[in-house]
Amino acid sequence: MLDFKIEFNRPVIVGKETEYMQLAISSAHMAGDGPFTKKCNTFLEQELGVGKALLTTSCTHALEMSAILLDIQPGDEVIFPDFTFVSTVNAFVLRGARPVFLDIRPDTLNLDESTLEAAITPRTGAIVPVHYAGVGCEMDTIMEIADRHQISVVEDNAHGLFGKYKGQFLGTFGAMATQSFHETKNFTCGEGGALLVNDPALAERAEIIREKGTNRSRFFRGQVDKYTWVDIGSSYLPSDILAAFLYAQFEQSEKIQSHRENVWNLYQSSLMDWADAHDVQLPHIPEHCEQPYHMFYMLLPNLDLRTKFISYLRERNIYSVFHYLPLHLSEMGRKFGGKEGDLPVTESISDRLVRLPFHNGLTSDDQEQVIDAICGFQF
Ligand SMILES: Cc1ncc(COP(=O)(O)O)c(C=O)c1O
């Protein structure tokens, strides 16, 4: 990691992480699905009101599980926003899917739902919206279209734990949703994730896929007297040491979320006038969305200014970063036919977006330095 006075991200201990990891070690249950994994699963189920939550080794792996669960076959089409992390798409391409990339809305940077219906064909196997920065996609429209065409929705909610759309938690709309606990997320254990299973018909098979294709979970519940290989699957469950770390973070969820809310609000209130004066766009949170304060980004007028802005902050020891490159223009995306100009909103946003330092240890002094530096930037 580069050494900056004000880092973009820093995972911090917020509660009993070390104590719980020691406990997981001394209780001799270091493998997956130990007591802390169960506590994490129950926490997610109860807080969000989902039928089944399964901790996984990453959001990437939860996405891979969802593609297996939906029986995605070679040649199936799966619909994604173009502006997302590689894993959202790669998890389905691994099963042989052909990605169909949609452009994003210029306000929330989420999949543009007005283009969704036209992208559906008889081969469409799934729709995978991403709640960018934890701000909800237009789920009413997306679910109505998906239900009418009987296509499953998997919400990539890597950024959005505790975000809401029209009062309902993100991750509870689709048949399934995926969470990330990577070190850049609000809640972390270094690397980790979860699969939320809202469709009860998928719950048992989800356990099997996560446990190397075996019915070991049924065995542990005493429902079968030995366990065996029953389906395809892989090893998608994290060590209980990681779950111990994560559970300690969950216990501090109010503290974490309220700190992050303060960080976000300070950036917003301090930069609003400056942004207006310089044609810089700050995040748009629709009234019917509650955000989980995952990230603070800004859209600069063009790529040249964005490049200068990032190096200007670096010279002042402040680490700001850009985000996703348009997937249709990546090496893999071009193999699927992507070319310049196909998805102009994503292409423009990707060039202009910059994310400011944002983590659970960021102080208001750090933020004041970032804000002062920003306000001194010469356009
Ligand atoms: C939208 C999105 N989906 C999936 C992932 C992958 O998450 P993980 O690192 O937990 O596999 C990321 C990574 O940040 C992401 O931004």
The ligand as an SDF file (V2000), in Angstrom:
LIG
                    3D

 16 16  0  0  0  0  0  0  0  0999 V2000
  -19.9510   -3.9590   -6.8930 C   0  0  0  0  0  0  0  0  0  0  0  0
  -18.9450   -4.9690   -6.4170 C   0  0  0  0  0  0  0  0  0  0  0  0
  -19.2620   -6.2740   -6.4940 N   0  0  0  0  0  0  0  0  0  0  0  0
  -18.4050   -7.2210   -6.0610 C   0  0  0  0  0  0  0  0  0  0  0  0
  -17.1830   -6.8950   -5.5170 C   0  0  0  0  0  0  0  0  0  0  0  0
  -16.2630   -7.9850   -5.0640 C   0  0  0  0  0  0  0  0  0  0  0  0
  -16.1800   -8.0320   -3.6650 O   0  0  0  0  0  0  0  0  0  0  0  0
  -15.1230   -8.9810   -2.9410 P   0  0  0  0  0  0  0  0  0  0  0  0
  -13.8170   -8.2740   -2.9240 O   0  0  0  0  0  0  0  0  0  0  0  0
  -15.7020   -9.1700   -1.5560 O   0  0  0  0  0  0  0  0  0  0  0  0
  -15.0870  -10.2630   -3.6870 O   0  0  0  0  0  0  0  0  0  0  0  0
  -16.8110   -5.5470   -5.4210 C   0  0  0  0  0  0  0  0  0  0  0  0
  -15.5170   -5.1760   -4.8360 C   0  0  0  0  0  0  0  0  0  0  0  0
  -15.3310   -4.1610   -4.2420 O   0  0  0  0  0  0  0  0  0  0  0  0
  -17.7170   -4.5590   -5.8840 C   0  0  0  0  0  0  0  0  0  0  0  0
  -17.3900   -3.2510   -5.8510 O   0  0  0  0  0  0  0  0  0  0  0  0
  1  2  1  0
  2  3  1  0
  2 15  2  0
  3  4  2  0
  4  5  1  0
  5  6  1  0
  5 12  2  0
  6  7  1  0
  7  8  1  0
  8  9  2  0
  8 10  1  0
  8 11  1  0
 12 13  1  0
 12 15  1  0
 13 14  2  0
 15 16  1  0
M  END
$$$$
